């Protein structure tokens, strides 16, 4: 499934929409933000640094 829209919100929330029209929300828990997700703990980083990479 291809992601066609992604919006970040407060408190590590994201709204995701796929090419087939399916949409939903994802909420990261702060306790899960380690390893490659560590930088998302920074409240100044999360809202502006999430993007969709088209391959």
C-alpha positions as CSV (number, residue, x, y, z in Angstrom):
1,X,0.0,0.0,0.0
2,X,1.3,3.4,-0.9
3,X,1.1,6.3,1.6
4,X,-0.3,9.4,-0.1
5,X,-0.7,11.8,2.8
6,X,0.8,12.1,6.2
7,X,0.1,14.7,8.8
8,X,1.8,15.0,12.2
9,X,0.0,16.2,15.3
10,X,0.8,16.8,19.0
11,X,2.0,14.1,21.4
12,X,3.5,11.9,18.7
13,X,0.3,11.4,16.7
14,X,0.1,11.0,12.9
15,X,-2.8,10.8,10.4
16,X,-2.0,8.5,7.5
17,X,-3.9,8.1,4.2
18,X,-3.2,5.3,1.7
19,X,-3.7,5.3,-2.1
20,X,-6.7,3.0,-1.8
21,X,-8.5,5.6,0.5
22,X,-7.8,3.7,3.7
23,X,-6.9,6.1,6.5
24,X,-6.1,6.0,10.2
25,X,-4.0,7.4,13.0
26,X,-0.8,6.2,14.6
27,X,0.2,7.2,18.1
28,X,3.7,6.6,19.2
29,X,4.1,6.1,23.0
30,X,7.2,7.9,24.4
31,X,8.3,4.7,26.0
32,X,8.7,3.2,22.5
33,X,10.9,6.0,21.2
34,X,14.3,4.4,21.3
35,X,16.9,3.3,18.7
36,X,16.0,4.7,15.3
37,X,13.0,6.5,16.8
38,X,15.0,8.2,19.5
39,X,15.1,11.6,17.8
40,X,11.2,11.7,17.9
41,X,11.4,12.4,21.6
42,X,12.4,16.0,20.8
43,X,9.1,17.9,20.5
44,X,10.8,20.4,18.1
45,X,11.8,17.6,15.8
46,X,8.7,15.4,15.4
47,X,6.2,17.8,13.8
48,X,8.5,19.1,11.1
49,X,10.7,16.1,10.2
50,X,8.3,13.4,9.2
51,X,7.9,13.0,5.4
52,X,6.9,10.6,2.7
53,X,9.7,9.3,0.5
54,X,8.5,8.3,-3.0
55,X,10.6,5.4,-4.4
